[in-house]
Amino acid sequence: PGHPLGFHSPAYVGEVALCQVLADPTGELTALRTATRAYPPALRAAVVENARWEAPFVLAAARKGARSADTAYV
């Protein structure tokens, strides 16, 4: 596991789905927004399942960082 720049990949899709388009001369962004209107049930289930193990993991890492005053992990 890992996340580019700290974001889960579904977050990028959410940004496309909810963004306010300022310019789209080729229509590519509009097409992507249309394709992201429906949230696939399989993706929803995968995000929830991943969070079940990841949430305690992240909290444990934060506690460890807090004990050692490591601000990069808190």
N, CA, C and O atoms as a Maestro MAE file, in Angstrom:
{
 s_m_m2io_version
 :::
 2.0.0
}

f_m_ct {
 s_m_title
 :::
 protein
 m_atom[296] {
  # First column is atom index #
  i_m_mmod_type
  r_m_x_coord
  r_m_y_coord
  r_m_z_coord
  i_m_residue_number
  s_m_chain_name
  s_m_pdb_residue_name
  s_m_pdb_atom_name
  i_m_atomic_number
  :::
  1 25 0.817 -1.194 0.000 1 A "PRO " " N  " 7
  2 3 0.000 0.000 0.000 1 A "PRO " " CA " 6
  3 2 0.862 1.260 0.000 1 A "PRO " " C  " 6
  4 15 2.040 1.237 0.356 1 A "PRO " " O  " 8
  5 25 0.267 2.293 -0.388 2 A "GLY " " N  " 7
  6 3 0.909 3.594 -0.412 2 A "GLY " " CA " 6
  7 2 0.065 4.530 -1.241 2 A "GLY " " C  " 6
  8 15 -0.767 4.093 -2.036 2 A "GLY " " O  " 8
  9 25 0.274 5.786 -1.059 3 A "HIS " " N  " 7
  10 3 -0.570 6.761 -1.729 3 A "HIS " " CA " 6
  11 2 0.308 7.850 -2.322 3 A "HIS " " C  " 6
  12 15 1.121 8.448 -1.617 3 A "HIS " " O  " 8
  13 25 0.150 8.110 -3.610 4 A "PRO " " N  " 7
  14 3 0.935 9.192 -4.210 4 A "PRO " " CA " 6
  15 2 0.581 10.527 -3.549 4 A "PRO " " C  " 6
  16 15 -0.580 10.936 -3.532 4 A "PRO " " O  " 8
  17 25 1.563 11.172 -3.025 5 A "LEU " " N  " 7
  18 3 1.389 12.469 -2.356 5 A "LEU " " CA " 6
  19 2 0.420 12.397 -1.182 5 A "LEU " " C  " 6
  20 15 -0.122 13.422 -0.767 5 A "LEU " " O  " 8
  21 25 0.195 11.203 -0.642 6 A "GLY " " N  " 7
  22 3 -0.680 11.056 0.508 6 A "GLY " " CA " 6
  23 2 -2.158 10.949 0.191 6 A "GLY " " C  " 6
  24 15 -2.980 10.953 1.107 6 A "GLY " " O  " 8
  25 25 -2.515 10.855 -1.064 7 A "PHE " " N  " 7
  26 3 -3.920 10.769 -1.445 7 A "PHE " " CA " 6
  27 2 -4.246 9.386 -1.977 7 A "PHE " " C  " 6
  28 15 -3.446 8.790 -2.700 7 A "PHE " " O  " 8
  29 25 -5.399 8.880 -1.628 8 A "HIS " " N  " 7
  30 3 -5.884 7.632 -2.218 8 A "HIS " " CA " 6
  31 2 -6.267 7.912 -3.666 8 A "HIS " " C  " 6
  32 15 -6.755 8.999 -3.973 8 A "HIS " " O  " 8
  33 25 -6.056 6.957 -4.553 9 A "SER " " N  " 7
  34 3 -6.362 7.188 -5.966 9 A "SER " " CA " 6
  35 2 -7.832 7.534 -6.215 9 A "SER " " C  " 6
  36 15 -8.098 8.308 -7.134 9 A "SER " " O  " 8
  37 25 -8.819 7.003 -5.446 10 A "PRO " " N  " 7
  38 3 -10.202 7.439 -5.679 10 A "PRO " " CA " 6
  39 2 -10.416 8.921 -5.410 10 A "PRO " " C  " 6
  40 15 -11.388 9.496 -5.901 10 A "PRO " " O  " 8
  41 25 -9.538 9.552 -4.647 11 A "ALA " " N  " 7
  42 3 -9.676 10.985 -4.383 11 A "ALA " " CA " 6
  43 2 -9.541 11.793 -5.664 11 A "ALA " " C  " 6
  44 15 -10.216 12.808 -5.840 11 A "ALA " " O  " 8
  45 25 -8.675 11.345 -6.550 12 A "TYR " " N  " 7
  46 3 -8.501 12.061 -7.819 12 A "TYR " " CA " 6
  47 2 -9.780 12.004 -8.648 12 A "TYR " " C  " 6
  48 15 -10.164 12.988 -9.280 12 A "TYR " " O  " 8
  49 25 -10.431 10.855 -8.640 13 A "VAL " " N  " 7
  50 3 -11.692 10.711 -9.375 13 A "VAL " " CA " 6
  51 2 -12.746 11.621 -8.759 13 A "VAL " " C  " 6
  52 15 -13.531 12.244 -9.475 13 A "VAL " " O  " 8
  53 25 -12.762 11.698 -7.435 14 A "GLY " " N  " 7
  54 3 -13.701 12.586 -6.757 14 A "GLY " " CA " 6
  55 2 -13.471 14.044 -7.110 14 A "GLY " " C  " 6
  56 15 -14.423 14.808 -7.273 14 A "GLY " " O  " 8
  57 25 -12.219 14.428 -7.227 15 A "GLU " " N  " 7
  58 3 -11.906 15.802 -7.626 15 A "GLU " " CA " 6
  59 2 -12.449 16.101 -9.019 15 A "GLU " " C  " 6
  60 15 -12.989 17.180 -9.263 15 A "GLU " " O  " 8
  61 25 -12.305 15.154 -9.920 16 A "VAL " " N  " 7
  62 3 -12.828 15.343 -11.281 16 A "VAL " " CA " 6
  63 2 -14.349 15.431 -11.244 16 A "VAL " " C  " 6
  64 15 -14.942 16.271 -11.920 16 A "VAL " " O  " 8
  65 25 -14.976 14.570 -10.461 17 A "ALA " " N  " 7
  66 3 -16.440 14.539 -10.406 17 A "ALA " " CA " 6
  67 2 -17.026 15.824 -9.841 17 A "ALA " " C  " 6
  68 15 -18.101 16.251 -10.261 17 A "ALA " " O  " 8
  69 25 -16.330 16.447 -8.893 18 A "LEU " " N  " 7
  70 3 -16.892 17.601 -8.188 18 A "LEU " " CA " 6
  71 2 -16.311 18.949 -8.593 18 A "LEU " " C  " 6
  72 15 -16.749 19.989 -8.101 18 A "LEU " " O  " 8
  73 25 -15.335 18.935 -9.479 19 A "CYS " " N  " 7
  74 3 -14.659 20.191 -9.821 19 A "CYS " " CA " 6
  75 2 -15.566 21.151 -10.588 19 A "CYS " " C  " 6
  76 15 -16.565 20.749 -11.185 19 A "CYS " " O  " 8
  77 25 -15.197 22.409 -10.555 20 A "GLN " " N  " 7
  78 3 -15.852 23.411 -11.384 20 A "GLN " " CA " 6
  79 2 -14.920 23.661 -12.567 20 A "GLN " " C  " 6
  80 15 -13.809 24.167 -12.407 20 A "GLN " " O  " 8
  81 25 -15.386 23.302 -13.731 21 A "VAL " " N  " 7
  82 3 -14.554 23.414 -14.930 21 A "VAL " " CA " 6
  83 2 -14.435 24.879 -15.328 21 A "VAL " " C  " 6
  84 15 -15.442 25.556 -15.537 21 A "VAL " " O  " 8
  85 25 -13.216 25.360 -15.429 22 A "LEU " " N  " 7
  86 3 -12.969 26.738 -15.853 22 A "LEU " " CA " 6
  87 2 -12.639 26.825 -17.338 22 A "LEU " " C  " 6
  88 15 -12.931 27.826 -17.991 22 A "LEU " " O  " 8
  89 25 -12.032 25.775 -17.862 23 A "ALA " " N  " 7
  90 3 -11.705 25.733 -19.288 23 A "ALA " " CA " 6
  91 2 -11.582 24.272 -19.698 23 A "ALA " " C  " 6
  92 15 -10.967 23.469 -18.997 23 A "ALA " " O  " 8
  93 25 -12.169 23.938 -20.833 24 A "ASP " " N  " 7
  94 3 -12.107 22.568 -21.343 24 A "ASP " " CA " 6
  95 2 -12.280 22.607 -22.860 24 A "ASP " " C  " 6
  96 15 -13.293 22.137 -23.378 24 A "ASP " " O  " 8
  97 25 -11.313 23.158 -23.568 25 A "PRO " " N  " 7
  98 3 -11.468 23.354 -25.010 25 A "PRO " " CA " 6
  99 2 -11.671 22.065 -25.802 25 A "PRO " " C  " 6
  100 15 -12.300 22.089 -26.860 25 A "PRO " " O  " 8
  101 25 -11.152 20.943 -25.311 26 A "THR " " N  " 7
  102 3 -11.296 19.688 -26.066 26 A "THR " " CA " 6
  103 2 -12.480 18.854 -25.597 26 A "THR " " C  " 6
  104 15 -12.852 17.888 -26.263 26 A "THR " " O  " 8
  105 25 -13.081 19.209 -24.460 27 A "GLY " " N  " 7
  106 3 -14.200 18.439 -23.930 27 A "GLY " " CA " 6
  107 2 -13.774 17.215 -23.138 27 A "GLY " " C  " 6
  108 15 -14.618 16.455 -22.663 27 A "GLY " " O  " 8
  109 25 -12.470 17.020 -22.995 28 A "GLU " " N  " 7
  110 3 -11.971 15.829 -22.297 28 A "GLU " " CA " 6
  111 2 -12.383 15.812 -20.822 28 A "GLU " " C  " 6
  112 15 -12.796 14.774 -20.306 28 A "GLU " " O  " 8
  113 25 -12.274 16.941 -20.155 29 A "LEU " " N  " 7
  114 3 -12.629 16.997 -18.742 29 A "LEU " " CA " 6
  115 2 -14.131 16.792 -18.540 29 A "LEU " " C  " 6
  116 15 -14.547 16.118 -17.597 29 A "LEU " " O  " 8
  117 25 -14.926 17.364 -19.412 30 A "THR " " N  " 7
  118 3 -16.373 17.179 -19.330 30 A "THR " " CA " 6
  119 2 -16.733 15.708 -19.491 30 A "THR " " C  " 6
  120 15 -17.604 15.203 -18.783 30 A "THR " " O  " 8
  121 25 -16.080 15.027 -20.404 31 A "ALA " " N  " 7
  122 3 -16.325 13.593 -20.598 31 A "ALA " " CA " 6
  123 2 -15.924 12.799 -19.355 31 A "ALA " " C  " 6
  124 15 -16.630 11.874 -18.954 31 A "ALA " " O  " 8
  125 25 -14.799 13.157 -18.748 32 A "LEU " " N  " 7
  126 3 -14.371 12.477 -17.523 32 A "LEU " " CA " 6
  127 2 -15.356 12.726 -16.385 32 A "LEU " " C  " 6
  128 15 -15.661 11.812 -15.619 32 A "LEU " " O  " 8
  129 25 -15.848 13.940 -16.269 33 A "ARG " " N  " 7
  130 3 -16.830 14.253 -15.223 33 A "ARG " " CA " 6
  131 2 -18.091 13.428 -15.407 33 A "ARG " " C  " 6
  132 15 -18.652 12.924 -14.434 33 A "ARG " " O  " 8
  133 25 -18.538 13.288 -16.637 34 A "THR " " N  " 7
  134 3 -19.723 12.483 -16.917 34 A "THR " " CA " 6
  135 2 -19.492 11.028 -16.515 34 A "THR " " C  " 6
  136 15 -20.378 10.384 -15.953 34 A "THR " " O  " 8
  137 25 -18.310 10.522 -16.802 35 A "ALA " " N  " 7
  138 3 -17.991 9.128 -16.488 35 A "ALA " " CA " 6
  139 2 -17.860 8.878 -14.990 35 A "ALA " " C  " 6
  140 15 -17.938 7.729 -14.554 35 A "ALA " " O  " 8
  141 25 -17.664 9.921 -14.195 36 A "THR " " N  " 7
  142 3 -17.467 9.741 -12.753 36 A "THR " " CA " 6
  143 2 -18.714 10.048 -11.940 36 A "THR " " C  " 6
  144 15 -18.640 10.118 -10.713 36 A "THR " " O  " 8
  145 25 -19.832 10.230 -12.576 37 A "ARG " " N  " 7
  146 3 -21.071 10.547 -11.840 37 A "ARG " " CA " 6
  147 2 -21.487 9.400 -10.916 37 A "ARG " " C  " 6
  148 15 -21.875 9.631 -9.771 37 A "ARG " " O  " 8
  149 25 -21.406 8.183 -11.408 38 A "ALA " " N  " 7
  150 3 -21.807 7.022 -10.607 38 A "ALA " " CA " 6
  151 2 -20.601 6.490 -9.840 38 A "ALA " " C  " 6
  152 15 -19.512 6.356 -10.398 38 A "ALA " " O  " 8
  153 25 -20.800 6.190 -8.567 39 A "TYR " " N  " 7
  154 3 -19.730 5.636 -7.733 39 A "TYR " " CA " 6
  155 2 -19.885 4.124 -7.764 39 A "TYR " " C  " 6
  156 15 -20.844 3.595 -7.202 39 A "TYR " " O  " 8
  157 25 -18.963 3.420 -8.405 40 A "PRO " " N  " 7
  158 3 -19.112 1.971 -8.550 40 A "PRO " " CA " 6
  159 2 -19.175 1.257 -7.194 40 A "PRO " " C  " 6
  160 15 -18.351 1.521 -6.318 40 A "PRO " " O  " 8
  161 25 -20.140 0.362 -7.017 41 A "PRO " " N  " 7
  162 3 -20.254 -0.366 -5.748 41 A "PRO " " CA " 6
  163 2 -18.969 -1.115 -5.373 41 A "PRO " " C  " 6
  164 15 -18.620 -1.185 -4.194 41 A "PRO " " O  " 8
  165 25 -18.270 -1.668 -6.355 42 A "ALA " " N  " 7
  166 3 -17.031 -2.398 -6.050 42 A "ALA " " CA " 6
  167 2 -15.961 -1.456 -5.494 42 A "ALA " " C  " 6
  168 15 -15.210 -1.835 -4.596 42 A "ALA " " O  " 8
  169 25 -15.887 -0.239 -6.019 43 A "LEU " " N  " 7
  170 3 -14.921 0.736 -5.506 43 A "LEU " " CA " 6
  171 2 -15.299 1.153 -4.092 43 A "LEU " " C  " 6
  172 15 -14.436 1.256 -3.220 43 A "LEU " " O  " 8
  173 25 -16.570 1.388 -3.867 44 A "ARG " " N  " 7
  174 3 -17.046 1.755 -2.528 44 A "ARG " " CA " 6
  175 2 -16.653 0.670 -1.518 44 A "ARG " " C  " 6
  176 15 -16.128 0.974 -0.447 44 A "ARG " " O  " 8
  177 25 -16.909 -0.587 -1.863 45 A "ALA " " N  " 7
  178 3 -16.585 -1.699 -0.964 45 A "ALA " " CA " 6
  179 2 -15.079 -1.795 -0.729 45 A "ALA " " C  " 6
  180 15 -14.643 -2.055 0.392 45 A "ALA " " O  " 8
  181 25 -14.290 -1.588 -1.769 46 A "ALA " " N  " 7
  182 3 -12.833 -1.677 -1.637 46 A "ALA " " CA " 6
  183 2 -12.288 -0.559 -0.755 46 A "ALA " " C  " 6
  184 15 -11.385 -0.793 0.048 46 A "ALA " " O  " 8
  185 25 -12.820 0.643 -0.892 47 A "VAL " " N  " 7
  186 3 -12.361 1.770 -0.073 47 A "VAL " " CA " 6
  187 2 -12.682 1.510 1.401 47 A "VAL " " C  " 6
  188 15 -11.848 1.745 2.275 47 A "VAL " " O  " 8
  189 25 -13.892 1.026 1.665 48 A "VAL " " N  " 7
  190 3 -14.286 0.732 3.046 48 A "VAL " " CA " 6
  191 2 -13.423 -0.383 3.619 48 A "VAL " " C  " 6
  192 15 -12.941 -0.275 4.746 48 A "VAL " " O  " 8
  193 25 -13.226 -1.442 2.862 49 A "GLU " " N  " 7
  194 3 -12.417 -2.569 3.338 49 A "GLU " " CA " 6
  195 2 -10.977 -2.135 3.616 49 A "GLU " " C  " 6
  196 15 -10.386 -2.543 4.616 49 A "GLU " " O  " 8
  197 25 -10.424 -1.324 2.747 50 A "ASN " " N  " 7
  198 3 -9.059 -0.840 2.950 50 A "ASN " " CA " 6
  199 2 -8.963 0.016 4.214 50 A "ASN " " C  " 6
  200 15 -7.982 -0.073 4.952 50 A "ASN " " O  " 8
  201 25 -9.967 0.831 4.460 51 A "ALA " " N  " 7
  202 3 -9.953 1.710 5.633 51 A "ALA " " CA " 6
  203 2 -10.000 0.911 6.930 51 A "ALA " " C  " 6
  204 15 -9.523 1.383 7.962 51 A "ALA " " O  " 8
  205 25 -10.567 -0.289 6.890 52 A "ARG " " N  " 7
  206 3 -10.674 -1.096 8.118 52 A "ARG " " CA " 6
  207 2 -9.309 -1.475 8.675 52 A "ARG " " C  " 6
  208 15 -9.139 -1.522 9.893 52 A "ARG " " O  " 8
  209 25 -8.344 -1.745 7.823 53 A "TRP " " N  " 7
  210 3 -7.003 -2.050 8.341 53 A "TRP " " CA " 6
  211 2 -6.145 -0.792 8.396 53 A "TRP " " C  " 6
  212 15 -5.269 -0.671 9.252 53 A "TRP " " O  " 8
  213 25 -6.395 0.138 7.489 54 A "GLU " " N  " 7
  214 3 -5.504 1.288 7.391 54 A "GLU " " CA " 6
  215 2 -5.711 2.301 8.513 54 A "GLU " " C  " 6
  216 15 -4.746 2.907 8.978 54 A "GLU " " O  " 8
  217 25 -6.943 2.492 8.951 55 A "ALA " " N  " 7
  218 3 -7.198 3.480 10.006 55 A "ALA " " CA " 6
  219 2 -6.415 3.159 11.281 55 A "ALA " " C  " 6
  220 15 -5.739 4.046 11.802 55 A "ALA " " O  " 8
  221 25 -6.476 1.936 11.804 56 A "PRO " " N  " 7
  222 3 -5.673 1.635 12.997 56 A "PRO " " CA " 6
  223 2 -4.163 1.754 12.746 56 A "PRO " " C  " 6
  224 15 -3.413 2.149 13.639 56 A "PRO " " O  " 8
  225 25 -3.727 1.415 11.541 57 A "PHE " " N  " 7
  226 3 -2.313 1.511 11.185 57 A "PHE " " CA " 6
  227 2 -1.840 2.962 11.241 57 A "PHE " " C  " 6
  228 15 -0.784 3.255 11.802 57 A "PHE " " O  " 8
  229 25 -2.621 3.862 10.661 58 A "VAL " " N  " 7
  230 3 -2.263 5.281 10.644 58 A "VAL " " CA " 6
  231 2 -2.273 5.858 12.063 58 A "VAL " " C  " 6
  232 15 -1.402 6.650 12.422 58 A "VAL " " O  " 8
  233 25 -3.261 5.457 12.863 59 A "LEU " " N  " 7
  234 3 -3.306 5.934 14.250 59 A "LEU " " CA " 6
  235 2 -2.099 5.445 15.047 59 A "LEU " " C  " 6
  236 15 -1.538 6.197 15.844 59 A "LEU " " O  " 8
  237 25 -1.699 4.201 14.840 60 A "ALA " " N  " 7
  238 3 -0.521 3.671 15.531 60 A "ALA " " CA " 6
  239 2 0.735 4.437 15.119 60 A "ALA " " C  " 6
  240 15 1.580 4.742 15.961 60 A "ALA " " O  " 8
  241 25 0.861 4.744 13.842 61 A "ALA " " N  " 7
  242 3 2.014 5.512 13.367 61 A "ALA " " CA " 6
  243 2 2.015 6.914 13.977 61 A "ALA " " C  " 6
  244 15 3.072 7.438 14.330 61 A "ALA " " O  " 8
  245 25 0.841 7.516 14.101 62 A "ALA " " N  " 7
  246 3 0.755 8.852 14.695 62 A "ALA " " CA " 6
  247 2 1.142 8.818 16.166 62 A "ALA " " C  " 6
  248 15 1.843 9.707 16.650 62 A "ALA " " O  " 8
  249 25 0.683 7.783 16.880 63 A "ARG " " N  " 7
  250 3 1.052 7.668 18.295 63 A "ARG " " CA " 6
  251 2 2.562 7.512 18.454 63 A "ARG " " C  " 6
  252 15 3.173 8.136 19.322 63 A "ARG " " O  " 8
  253 25 3.148 6.682 17.615 64 A "LYS " " N  " 7
  254 3 4.595 6.461 17.680 64 A "LYS " " CA " 6
  255 2 5.343 7.772 17.415 64 A "LYS " " C  " 6
  256 15 6.289 8.109 18.126 64 A "LYS " " O  " 8
  257 25 4.912 8.500 16.394 65 A "GLY " " N  " 7
  258 3 5.547 9.776 16.084 65 A "GLY " " CA " 6
  259 2 5.372 10.797 17.191 65 A "GLY " " C  " 6
  260 15 6.286 11.567 17.487 65 A "GLY " " O  " 8
  261 25 4.184 10.803 17.808 66 A "ALA " " N  " 7
  262 3 3.920 11.760 18.883 66 A "ALA " " CA " 6
  263 2 4.822 11.494 20.084 66 A "ALA " " C  " 6
  264 15 5.334 12.427 20.703 66 A "ALA " " O  " 8
  265 25 5.015 10.209 20.410 67 A "ARG " " N  " 7
  266 3 5.878 9.870 21.553 67 A "ARG " " CA " 6
  267 2 7.311 10.345 21.348 67 A "ARG " " C  " 6
  268 15 7.983 10.738 22.302 67 A "ARG " " O  " 8
  269 25 7.776 10.308 20.105 68 A "SER " " N  " 7
  270 3 9.163 10.711 19.840 68 A "SER " " CA " 6
  271 2 9.268 12.132 19.287 68 A "SER " " C  " 6
  272 15 10.337 12.557 18.849 68 A "SER " " O  " 8
  273 25 8.147 12.867 19.309 69 A "ALA " " N  " 7
  274 3 8.093 14.246 18.809 69 A "ALA " " CA " 6
  275 2 8.507 14.341 17.345 69 A "ALA " " C  " 6
  276 15 9.102 15.333 16.925 69 A "ALA " " O  " 8
  277 25 8.189 13.308 16.573 70 A "ASP " " N  " 7
  278 3 8.501 13.290 15.139 70 A "ASP " " CA " 6
  279 2 7.324 13.910 14.387 70 A "ASP " " C  " 6
  280 15 6.346 13.224 14.087 70 A "ASP " " O  " 8
  281 25 7.415 15.182 14.088 71 A "THR " " N  " 7
  282 3 6.293 15.901 13.482 71 A "THR " " CA " 6
  283 2 5.978 15.457 12.060 71 A "THR " " C  " 6
  284 15 4.909 15.784 11.546 71 A "THR " " O  " 8
  285 25 6.869 14.729 11.416 72 A "ALA " " N  " 7
  286 3 6.593 14.242 10.061 72 A "ALA " " CA " 6
  287 2 5.508 13.176 10.065 72 A "ALA " " C  " 6
  288 15 4.844 12.977 9.047 72 A "ALA " " O  " 8
  289 25 5.313 12.488 11.177 73 A "TYR " " N  " 7
  290 3 4.336 11.407 11.249 73 A "TYR " " CA " 6
  291 2 3.108 11.757 12.072 73 A "TYR " " C  " 6
  292 15 2.231 10.913 12.254 73 A "TYR " " O  " 8
  293 25 3.029 12.958 12.562 74 A "VAL " " N  " 7
  294 3 1.882 13.337 13.393 74 A "VAL " " CA " 6
  295 2 1.018 14.318 12.646 74 A "VAL " " C  " 6
  296 15 -0.003 14.764 13.169 74 A "VAL " " O  " 8
  :::
 }
 m_bond[295] {
  # First column is bond index #
  i_m_from
  i_m_to
  i_m_order
  :::
  1 1 2 1
  2 2 3 1
  3 3 4 2
  4 3 5 1
  5 5 6 1
  6 6 7 1
  7 7 8 2
  8 7 9 1
  9 9 10 1
  10 10 11 1
  11 11 12 2
  12 11 13 1
  13 13 14 1
  14 14 15 1
  15 15 16 2
  16 15 17 1
  17 17 18 1
  18 18 19 1
  19 19 20 2
  20 19 21 1
  21 21 22 1
  22 22 23 1
  23 23 24 2
  24 23 25 1
  25 25 26 1
  26 26 27 1
  27 27 28 2
  28 27 29 1
  29 29 30 1
  30 30 31 1
  31 31 32 2
  32 31 33 1
  33 33 34 1
  34 34 35 1
  35 35 36 2
  36 35 37 1
  37 37 38 1
  38 38 39 1
  39 39 40 2
  40 39 41 1
  41 41 42 1
  42 42 43 1
  43 43 44 2
  44 43 45 1
  45 45 46 1
  46 46 47 1
  47 47 48 2
  48 47 49 1
  49 49 50 1
  50 50 51 1
  51 51 52 2
  52 51 53 1
  53 53 54 1
  54 54 55 1
  55 55 56 2
  56 55 57 1
  57 57 58 1
  58 58 59 1
  59 59 60 2
  60 59 61 1
  61 61 62 1
  62 62 63 1
  63 63 64 2
  64 63 65 1
  65 65 66 1
  66 66 67 1
  67 67 68 2
  68 67 69 1
  69 69 70 1
  70 70 71 1
  71 71 72 2
  72 71 73 1
  73 73 74 1
  74 74 75 1
  75 75 76 2
  76 75 77 1
  77 77 78 1
  78 78 79 1
  79 79 80 2
  80 79 81 1
  81 81 82 1
  82 82 83 1
  83 83 84 2
  84 83 85 1
  85 85 86 1
  86 86 87 1
  87 87 88 2
  88 87 89 1
  89 89 90 1
  90 90 91 1
  91 91 92 2
  92 91 93 1
  93 93 94 1
  94 94 95 1
  95 95 96 2
  96 95 97 1
  97 97 98 1
  98 98 99 1
  99 99 100 2
  100 99 101 1
  101 101 102 1
  102 102 103 1
  103 103 104 2
  104 103 105 1
  105 105 106 1
  106 106 107 1
  107 107 108 2
  108 107 109 1
  109 109 110 1
  110 110 111 1
  111 111 112 2
  112 111 113 1
  113 113 114 1
  114 114 115 1
  115 115 116 2
  116 115 117 1
  117 117 118 1
  118 118 119 1
  119 119 120 2
  120 119 121 1
  121 121 122 1
  122 122 123 1
  123 123 124 2
  124 123 125 1
  125 125 126 1
  126 126 127 1
  127 127 128 2
  128 127 129 1
  129 129 130 1
  130 130 131 1
  131 131 132 2
  132 131 133 1
  133 133 134 1
  134 134 135 1
  135 135 136 2
  136 135 137 1
  137 137 138 1
  138 138 139 1
  139 139 140 2
  140 139 141 1
  141 141 142 1
  142 142 143 1
  143 143 144 2
  144 143 145 1
  145 145 146 1
  146 146 147 1
  147 147 148 2
  148 147 149 1
  149 149 150 1
  150 150 151 1
  151 151 152 2
  152 151 153 1
  153 153 154 1
  154 154 155 1
  155 155 156 2
  156 155 157 1
  157 157 158 1
  158 158 159 1
  159 159 160 2
  160 159 161 1
  161 161 162 1
  162 162 163 1
  163 163 164 2
  164 163 165 1
  165 165 166 1
  166 166 167 1
  167 167 168 2
  168 167 169 1
  169 169 170 1
  170 170 171 1
  171 171 172 2
  172 171 173 1
  173 173 174 1
  174 174 175 1
  175 175 176 2
  176 175 177 1
  177 177 178 1
  178 178 179 1
  179 179 180 2
  180 179 181 1
  181 181 182 1
  182 182 183 1
  183 183 184 2
  184 183 185 1
  185 185 186 1
  186 186 187 1
  187 187 188 2
  188 187 189 1
  189 189 190 1
  190 190 191 1
  191 191 192 2
  192 191 193 1
  193 193 194 1
  194 194 195 1
  195 195 196 2
  196 195 197 1
  197 197 198 1
  198 198 199 1
  199 199 200 2
  200 199 201 1
  201 201 202 1
  202 202 203 1
  203 203 204 2
  204 203 205 1
  205 205 206 1
  206 206 207 1
  207 207 208 2
  208 207 209 1
  209 209 210 1
  210 210 211 1
  211 211 212 2
  212 211 213 1
  213 213 214 1
  214 214 215 1
  215 215 216 2
  216 215 217 1
  217 217 218 1
  218 218 219 1
  219 219 220 2
  220 219 221 1
  221 221 222 1
  222 222 223 1
  223 223 224 2
  224 223 225 1
  225 225 226 1
  226 226 227 1
  227 227 228 2
  228 227 229 1
  229 229 230 1
  230 230 231 1
  231 231 232 2
  232 231 233 1
  233 233 234 1
  234 234 235 1
  235 235 236 2
  236 235 237 1
  237 237 238 1
  238 238 239 1
  239 239 240 2
  240 239 241 1
  241 241 242 1
  242 242 243 1
  243 243 244 2
  244 243 245 1
  245 245 246 1
  246 246 247 1
  247 247 248 2
  248 247 249 1
  249 249 250 1
  250 250 251 1
  251 251 252 2
  252 251 253 1
  253 253 254 1
  254 254 255 1
  255 255 256 2
  256 255 257 1
  257 257 258 1
  258 258 259 1
  259 259 260 2
  260 259 261 1
  261 261 262 1
  262 262 263 1
  263 263 264 2
  264 263 265 1
  265 265 266 1
  266 266 267 1
  267 267 268 2
  268 267 269 1
  269 269 270 1
  270 270 271 1
  271 271 272 2
  272 271 273 1
  273 273 274 1
  274 274 275 1
  275 275 276 2
  276 275 277 1
  277 277 278 1
  278 278 279 1
  279 279 280 2
  280 279 281 1
  281 281 282 1
  282 282 283 1
  283 283 284 2
  284 283 285 1
  285 285 286 1
  286 286 287 1
  287 287 288 2
  288 287 289 1
  289 289 290 1
  290 290 291 1
  291 291 292 2
  292 291 293 1
  293 293 294 1
  294 294 295 1
  295 295 296 2
  :::
 }
}
